[in-house]
Amino acid sequence: MHQPLTYEVDGDAIREERMQAGLSRNELARHAGFSRRYLCHLERGTRKHMSPRSYIALRKALKATDARLLAPPRPTPPERT
């Protein structure tokens, strides 16, 4: 199975899931294995792409689904004829 090079995530969803789980940014970052600063960038949307390893760690730490954490797909422009 082919894994994408990066996952585009929804920062608002990450923040909402973290808060629902009752975790601070420090706690979630520690559970996921990355820095609090990186998590802040994700939640604010200044960083939207994650490596597969980091994304999977975040998803597991939050016990969340792909449908919840991934950014909605972008519409494809209509083909020109």
C-alpha positions in Angstrom: 0.0 0.0 0.0 1.3 3.4 -0.9 1.6 6.1 1.8 1.5 9.7 0.9 4.7 11.7 1.4 2.8 14.1 3.8 -0.6 14.4 5.3 -2.4 17.8 5.2 -4.1 18.3 8.6 -6.8 20.6 9.9 -5.4 22.7 12.8 -8.8 23.6 14.2 -9.7 19.9 14.4 -6.4 19.0 16.1 -7.0 21.7 18.8 -10.7 20.6 19.3 -9.6 16.9 19.6 -6.9 17.9 22.1 -9.2 19.9 24.2 -11.9 17.2 24.2 -9.2 14.7 25.3 -8.4 17.1 28.2 -4.8 17.4 27.1 -2.5 20.4 27.3 -0.3 21.2 24.4 2.7 20.0 26.4 1.0 16.7 27.2 -0.1 16.0 23.6 3.3 16.9 22.2 5.0 14.6 24.7 2.6 11.7 23.9 3.0 12.2 20.1 6.8 12.6 20.4 7.3 16.1 19.0 7.7 19.6 20.4 5.1 21.9 21.8 6.2 24.5 19.2 5.5 22.1 16.3 2.0 21.4 17.8 1.3 25.1 18.1 2.2 25.6 14.4 -0.1 22.8 13.5 -3.0 24.1 15.5 -2.6 27.7 14.2 -2.4 26.4 10.6 1.0 27.9 9.9 2.1 24.3 9.3 -0.3 22.1 7.5 1.7 19.1 6.3 3.0 16.3 8.5 5.2 13.3 7.8 3.5 9.9 8.0 5.3 9.0 11.2 4.4 12.3 13.0 0.8 12.2 11.7 0.3 8.6 12.9 1.7 9.4 16.3 -0.6 12.4 16.6 -3.6 10.4 15.5 -2.8 7.6 18.1 -2.2 10.1 20.9 -5.6 11.7 20.2 -7.3 8.4 19.5 -8.8 10.3 16.5 -9.8 9.3 13.0 -8.4 10.4 9.7 -11.8 11.8 8.8 -11.5 14.1 11.8 -7.9 15.2 11.5 -7.2 15.5 7.8 -8.0 18.7 5.9 -11.0 18.4 3.6 -10.0 17.6 0.0 -9.5 20.5 -2.3 -11.9 20.8 -5.2 -10.4 20.0 -8.5 -10.7 22.6 -11.2 -12.9 21.7 -14.1 -11.1 20.5 -17.2 -10.8 22.9 -20.1 -12.0 21.7 -23.4 
